[in-house]
Amino acid sequence: MALNNNIRDPLRLCLWVIGLLFLFSLLPRFSIGTWTFRKIDPLADIRTERRDQPNNPQISLDSIKTESSQRNMDSATLTAKTGCPPGLTCIENYSPDGAPLKYFIRALNEMHEKHKAVRVAFYGDSFVEGDVFCGSLRDTLQQLFGGEGVGYVPITSEVAAFRSTIRHNFEHWKTYSLLGKIDTSISNGPGPSGLSFHPQEENWVEYKPARRRFLRDFNTVKLYYKNTGHAVVDYTVNDTISRTENLKTSSKLQEWSYRGKKMSAIRFQFHQQDSLEMYGASFENGEGIYVDNFSIRGNSGMGLARIPDEMLTEFNKHRNYKLIVLQYGLNSVLEDSLNYGWYVERMIKVVNKLKRLFPKTSILLMSVSDRSSNTSGEFKTMKAIPAMRDAQRLIAERTGIAFWDLYEAMGGENSMVKLAEAKPPLAAKDYTHLNFKGGKKLSDLMAKSLLHEQKSYNEKITQTQKSKSKQKSKPKQKLKPKSKQKLKPKKT
């Protein structure tokens, strides 16, 4: 009797579970806040796949896409592919003057002659957080053009333990994000990266360099803040040098700097902090290139519109960015939607805002990466991904900026599956995010595309100069004087 009960109980449990799964399969897809219930298919592994659905849907943007826009995109895509070396995805040009990255390339060309730093602001979401992508891109560019330092780092970070390009610890801070509600009574709004930080009692933040080339020590450390009262900073260098300074009082964004040599650690603590709002620190060493990673998990890119104009303008006076990269889209794709006209309209406003506030800065829009979801028991590219990529291309065309197709560069359809299942893996098993090896692979592709753009730009400039030189060297032909005709006397 006991044996029969032991057999029946697990059987009943299995039947209950199977019954519940079939009941859940009848429920439609729905969302509660940030949590989404996905439709369950208990027979996914044995169901025959439907072949009548297109695998490469076209985006429906009829309300805003014009024939002229389509012609421009077709022409730019064709031009980029025609002159592109095999294995490379070249940057598409939508600039009216034909040189969307001219400010960035000119700065690179003149960097060593003028002994200046060239800075890149890389705005993105969780795809690039923790320097998964930017770390390798920075390393490659610093190897080619010089520069030592990780660049901009926030005061606190969700991925501090995960990030390998700097060692970062902190306590007793309140963080405000452009994605959340900001208490305007104590905050000036989002900082230049989209984040702002308020020190609490017994606050501290400590930075130590990473054990990687170009990042092994600190030389110049900078802080960015606003202070409307009498805030004071205590800082300790290498656990030996301790100093106290009053922070400058102003309603405008300020830069504090300390220059040392081969520092192995720096620790900050702030007092009388009620009037103080911190934004971040920067670590660099003279001329060279620096990539500032402004990633915020969950950001769609549209939130950049919430950063005050004055904040960005004042920050750029200190940083003087020559290239802004925008990497977004993953947080706006909806599995059941292919129409992203609303996203195009809102991101056009964001890009035009950046163009207005950064008039001497090149802007590059990087397309959404591949992302896979479980379709009938198999991970495949979400149908919304190519649609979002096309929407982003339209944003670049409408705003006249550069566009780089990351989706195509990484291999297009189902490329994220291949990265996640590679040996060793190049992406996480969420089929959305890269690991550090995958980040290096894709950032190397981007670096090659940037270098190809620099080479093409310089060749055009050289060709133009040669043409002008030939025109000047041509001897001017002297005009022969017209022979004077003698007037014949009229016959009478």
C-alpha positions in Angstrom: 0.0 0.0 0.0 2.8 2.4 0.9 4.5 1.5 -2.4 1.4 2.5 -4.4 1.1 5.8 -2.6 4.8 6.5 -3.4 4.1 5.9 -7.1 0.8 7.8 -7.2 2.1 11.0 -5.6 4.8 11.9 -8.1 2.4 10.9 -10.9 -0.2 13.3 -9.6 2.4 16.1 -9.3 3.5 15.6 -12.9 -0.1 15.7 -14.1 -0.7 18.9 -12.1 2.4 20.5 -13.6 1.4 19.5 -17.2 -2.1 20.8 -16.6 -0.8 24.1 -15.3 1.6 24.5 -18.3 -1.3 24.0 -20.7 -3.5 26.5 -18.8 -0.6 29.1 -18.9 -0.2 28.5 -22.6 -3.8 29.9 -23.1 -2.7 33.2 -21.5 -1.7 36.0 -23.9 1.6 37.9 -23.6 1.4 40.7 -21.0 3.6 43.0 -19.0 3.5 44.3 -15.4 6.0 47.1 -15.0 9.4 45.9 -16.3 8.4 42.2 -16.0 7.0 40.5 -19.1 5.1 37.2 -19.2 6.0 35.4 -22.4 3.6 32.9 -24.0 4.3 29.3 -23.0 4.3 26.6 -25.6 4.6 23.1 -24.0 4.8 21.4 -27.4 7.5 23.7 -28.8 10.0 20.9 -29.2 7.8 18.7 -31.3 5.8 21.4 -33.1 6.4 21.8 -36.9 7.8 25.3 -37.7 5.6 27.5 -39.9 7.3 28.5 -43.1 4.8 31.1 -44.3 6.2 33.9 -42.1 8.9 36.2 -43.6 12.1 36.1 -41.7 13.3 39.5 -42.8 10.3 41.8 -42.3 10.4 45.4 -43.7 9.9 48.2 -41.2 6.6 50.1 -41.6 7.5 53.8 -41.5 5.2 55.1 -44.2 4.1 58.0 -42.1 7.6 59.6 -41.9 9.7 57.9 -44.5 9.9 59.7 -47.9 11.0 58.6 -51.3 14.0 61.0 -50.9 15.0 59.4 -47.6 14.8 55.9 -49.1 17.0 57.0 -52.1 19.6 58.5 -49.8 19.7 55.4 -47.6 20.0 53.1 -50.7 22.7 55.3 -52.1 24.7 55.6 -48.9 24.5 51.8 -48.2 25.6 51.0 -51.8 28.5 53.4 -51.6 29.6 52.0 -48.3 29.5 48.4 -49.6 31.1 49.2 -53.0 34.2 50.8 -51.7 34.6 48.6 -48.6 37.3 46.0 -48.3 36.2 42.4 -47.9 35.2 41.4 -44.4 34.7 45.0 -43.3 31.4 46.8 -42.7 32.1 50.4 -43.6 30.5 53.5 -42.1 27.6 54.9 -44.1 27.7 58.6 -44.8 24.6 60.8 -44.5 26.4 64.1 -43.9 25.5 66.9 -46.4 29.3 67.7 -46.9 30.2 64.1 -47.4 32.4 63.9 -44.3 30.4 62.9 -41.2 33.5 62.1 -39.1 35.6 65.1 -40.2 36.0 66.6 -36.7 37.2 63.3 -35.2 39.6 62.5 -38.1 41.1 66.0 -38.2 41.7 65.8 -34.4 43.4 62.5 -34.9 45.6 63.8 -37.7 46.6 66.9 -35.7 46.8 65.2 -32.2 50.6 64.8 -31.9 51.4 68.0 -33.6 49.2 70.0 -31.3 49.9 67.7 -28.2 46.2 67.4 -27.4 43.9 64.7 -26.2 41.2 63.4 -28.4 38.1 62.3 -26.5 35.2 60.0 -27.5 31.9 60.0 -25.6 30.3 56.6 -25.9 26.6 56.6 -24.9 25.0 53.2 -24.6 23.0 50.7 -22.6 23.8 47.4 -20.9 25.4 46.1 -24.1 28.5 48.2 -23.4 28.3 48.4 -19.6 31.3 47.3 -17.6 33.6 48.2 -20.5 32.7 44.9 -22.2 32.9 46.7 -25.6 34.5 50.0 -24.9 37.5 48.6 -23.0 38.8 46.7 -26.0 38.0 49.7 -28.4 39.9 52.0 -26.1 42.9 49.6 -25.8 43.1 49.3 -29.6 42.9 53.1 -30.3 45.4 53.9 -27.5 47.8 51.3 -29.0 47.5 53.1 -32.4 47.3 56.8 -31.3 48.6 56.9 -27.7 47.0 57.8 -24.5 47.1 56.3 -21.0 44.0 56.1 -18.9 40.5 54.8 -18.7 38.8 58.2 -19.1 35.6 59.1 -17.4 34.3 56.9 -14.5 31.1 57.5 -12.5 31.1 57.9 -8.7 29.1 54.8 -8.1 28.4 51.9 -10.5 26.2 48.8 -10.6 29.0 47.0 -12.4 32.0 48.1 -10.4 32.9 44.5 -9.4 32.4 43.3 -13.0 34.4 46.1 -14.7 38.1 45.1 -15.4 39.4 48.5 -16.6 39.5 50.1 -13.2 39.1 49.0 -9.5 36.4 51.0 -7.9 34.8 51.0 -4.4 32.4 53.4 -2.7 30.0 53.7 0.2 27.2 56.1 1.3 26.0 57.7 -1.9 22.6 58.4 -3.4 22.4 58.0 -7.1 20.0 59.7 -9.5 19.5 58.5 -13.1 17.8 60.0 -16.1 15.6 56.8 -16.1 14.1 57.5 -12.7 12.4 60.2 -10.8 14.7 63.0 -9.7 14.1 65.1 -6.6 14.6 68.6 -8.0 14.8 70.1 -4.5 18.2 68.5 -4.1 19.3 67.7 -7.7 20.1 69.7 -10.7 18.9 66.9 -12.9 20.9 64.2 -14.7 24.7 64.8 -15.1 26.5 64.7 -18.4 26.5 60.9 -18.4 22.9 60.7 -17.4 23.7 60.1 -13.7 24.3 62.3 -10.7 25.5 61.4 -7.2 24.9 62.9 -3.8 27.3 62.2 -0.9 25.8 61.1 2.4 27.3 61.1 5.8 30.6 59.1 6.0 30.8 58.9 2.2 33.9 57.8 0.4 35.0 56.6 -3.1 38.2 55.0 -4.0 39.8 54.3 -7.4 42.8 52.0 -8.2 44.2 51.4 -11.7 43.7 48.1 -13.5 46.5 45.6 -14.2 46.3 46.2 -17.9 48.5 48.0 -20.4 47.8 51.8 -20.7 45.8 51.6 -17.4 48.4 50.5 -14.9 48.7 53.8 -13.0 47.1 57.2 -12.6 48.8 60.5 -13.6 46.1 63.1 -13.9 42.8 62.7 -12.0 39.9 65.1 -12.5 36.5 65.4 -10.7 33.3 67.0 -12.1 30.8 68.6 -9.8 28.5 71.5 -8.9 28.9 73.1 -5.5 26.6 76.0 -4.4 27.8 76.0 -0.8 31.0 75.3 1.1 31.8 71.7 0.4 35.3 70.3 1.2 37.2 67.4 -0.3 39.7 65.2 1.6 41.8 63.0 -0.7 44.5 60.5 -0.1 47.0 59.4 -2.7 48.8 56.0 -2.4 47.7 55.8 1.2 50.5 58.3 2.1 49.7 61.8 0.9 46.6 63.3 2.5 45.2 66.8 1.7 42.1 68.9 2.1 40.8 71.5 -0.3 37.7 73.7 -0.6 35.8 73.0 -3.7 35.0 76.0 -5.9 31.5 77.5 -5.3 29.5 78.0 -8.5 26.2 77.2 -10.0 28.1 76.0 -13.1 29.7 72.6 -13.6 33.3 72.7 -12.3 36.5 70.6 -12.9 38.9 69.8 -10.1 42.2 68.2 -11.0 45.3 66.6 -9.4 48.5 65.8 -11.2 50.8 63.2 -9.8 53.0 60.5 -11.2 52.3 56.8 -11.4 49.7 56.9 -8.6 48.5 53.4 -7.5 45.3 54.7 -5.6 43.3 57.8 -4.8 40.5 58.0 -2.2 38.0 60.9 -1.8 35.8 61.9 1.0 33.5 64.9 1.0 32.3 67.1 3.9 29.7 69.8 4.2 28.2 68.0 1.3 24.6 69.2 1.3 25.3 71.7 -1.5 27.4 69.3 -3.5 26.4 67.2 -6.5 29.0 64.9 -8.0 29.1 63.6 -11.6 32.3 61.5 -12.1 36.0 61.3 -12.2 38.5 61.1 -15.1 41.9 59.4 -15.4 44.3 60.2 -18.2 47.8 61.2 -19.1 48.4 63.9 -21.7 48.0 63.6 -25.4 46.4 60.5 -26.9 42.8 59.1 -27.3 40.3 58.5 -24.5 37.0 56.7 -24.7 34.5 57.7 -22.0 31.9 55.0 -21.4 28.5 56.6 -20.5 26.5 53.4 -20.3 23.2 53.1 -18.4 21.4 49.8 -18.0 17.9 50.0 -19.5 18.5 53.2 -21.4 16.8 53.5 -24.8 18.6 56.6 -25.8 15.5 58.8 -25.7 16.3 59.7 -22.1 19.3 61.8 -23.2 16.7 64.5 -24.0 16.4 64.9 -20.2 20.0 66.0 -19.7 19.9 69.8 -19.4 21.5 71.7 -22.3 23.6 73.8 -20.0 25.0 70.7 -18.3 26.2 69.2 -21.7 27.6 72.6 -22.9 29.6 73.2 -19.7 30.9 69.7 -19.6 32.1 69.9 -23.2 34.1 73.0 -22.4 36.2 70.8 -20.2 36.2 67.6 -22.3 36.1 69.0 -25.9 34.7 65.8 -27.4 35.5 65.1 -31.1 33.3 62.0 -31.5 30.0 61.0 -29.9 28.9 57.3 -30.4 25.3 56.4 -29.8 24.6 52.7 -29.1 21.0 52.0 -28.4 17.9 50.0 -29.5 17.9 46.8 -27.4 15.6 48.3 -24.8 13.1 49.6 -27.3 12.6 46.4 -29.5 9.2 44.8 -28.9 8.9 41.2 -30.0 5.4 41.7 -31.4 6.1 45.1 -33.1 7.8 46.1 -36.3 6.8 49.7 -36.4 9.3 52.1 -34.9 8.2 55.4 -36.3 7.7 56.7 -32.8 11.3 55.8 -31.9 12.6 57.5 -35.0 10.8 60.7 -34.3 12.0 60.9 -30.7 15.6 59.9 -31.4 15.8 62.5 -34.2 15.1 65.1 -31.5 17.9 63.7 -29.4 20.5 63.7 -32.2 19.6 67.2 -33.3 20.0 68.3 -29.7 23.5 66.8 -29.6 24.4 68.4 -32.9 23.3 71.8 -31.6 25.2 71.5 -28.3 28.3 69.9 -29.8 28.7 71.8 -33.1 32.4 70.8 -33.6 31.9 67.1 -32.7 31.3 64.2 -35.1 28.3 61.9 -34.3 28.2 58.2 -35.1 25.0 56.1 -34.7 25.8 52.5 -34.1 22.9 50.1 -35.0 21.3 47.7 -32.6 23.1 44.4 -32.2 21.5 41.0 -32.9 19.3 39.6 -30.2 17.6 36.2 -30.1 14.5 34.9 -28.4 13.1 31.4 -27.9 10.9 30.7 -30.9 9.2 27.2 -30.8 12.0 25.8 -28.7 14.8 27.3 -30.7 16.7 30.6 -30.3 16.5 32.8 -33.3 16.9 36.5 -34.2 13.9 38.5 -33.0 12.0 39.8 -36.1 12.0 43.3 -34.5 15.8 43.5 -34.7 16.2 44.2 -38.5 13.2 46.6 -38.2 15.0 48.6 -35.4 18.2 48.6 -37.5 16.4 50.1 -40.4 14.7 52.7 -38.2 18.1 53.7 -36.8 19.5 54.1 -40.4 16.6 56.4 -41.1 17.5 58.4 -38.0 21.0 58.9 -39.3 19.7 59.9 -42.8 17.3 62.4 -41.4 19.9 64.0 -39.1 22.9 63.9 -41.5 25.2 61.8 -39.3 27.4 58.7 -39.7 25.9 55.2 -39.3 27.6 51.9 -38.6 25.6 48.7 -39.0 26.7 46.6 -36.1 24.0 44.0 -36.9 25.5 43.3 -40.3 29.1 43.5 -38.9 28.5 40.8 -36.4 27.0 38.5 -39.0 23.4 39.5 -39.3 20.6 37.0 -38.7 21.2 34.5 -35.8 24.8 35.9 -35.3 24.1 36.2 -31.5 23.3 32.5 -31.3 26.6 31.7 -33.0 28.5 33.9 -30.6 26.8 32.4 -27.6 27.4 28.9 -28.7 31.0 29.4 -30.0 33.8 27.5 -28.3 34.8 29.4 -26.2 31.6 31.4 -25.9 31.6 35.0 -27.1 28.2 36.0 -25.7 26.1 35.2 -22.7 23.3 32.6 -22.7 20.7 35.3 -22.6 21.5 35.7 -26.3 21.6 39.5 -25.9 24.8 40.5 -24.2 28.5 39.9 -25.1 31.2 38.7 -22.8 34.7 40.3 -22.9 35.9 38.0 -25.6 32.9 38.9 -27.8 33.3 42.5 -27.0 36.9 42.4 -28.2 35.8 40.7 -31.4 33.2 43.3 -32.3 35.1 46.4 -31.1 38.0 45.4 -33.3 35.6 45.5 -36.3 34.4 48.9 -35.3 38.0 50.1 -34.9 38.9 48.8 -38.4 35.9 50.7 -39.8 37.0 53.9 -38.1 40.5 53.5 -39.4 39.2 52.8 -42.9 37.1 56.0 -42.7 40.2 58.0 -41.6 42.2 56.6 -44.5 39.5 57.4 -47.1 39.1 60.9 -45.7 42.8 61.6 -45.9 43.1 60.2 -49.4 40.3 62.6 -50.5 42.0 65.5 -48.9 45.3 64.6 -50.6 43.6 64.2 -54.0 41.9 67.6 -53.6 45.2 69.3 -52.7 46.9 67.7 -55.7 44.1 68.9 -58.0 44.4 72.5 -56.6 48.2 72.3 -56.9 48.0 71.3 -60.6 45.6 74.1 -61.4 48.0 76.7 -59.8 51.1 75.3 -61.6 49.5 75.6 -65.1 51.1 78.5 -66.9 48.6 81.1 -67.8 48.2 81.6 -71.6 48.8 85.1 -72.7 46.1 86.6 -74.8 47.3 87.7 -78.3 46.6 91.4 -78.9 43.9 91.9 -81.5 45.3 93.4 -84.7 44.1 96.8 -85.4 42.2 97.0 -88.6 42.8 100.0 -90.9 39.7 101.8 -91.9 39.3 102.0 -95.6 38.2 105.3 -96.9 34.7 105.3 -98.3 34.3 105.7 -102.0 32.5 108.8 -103.0 
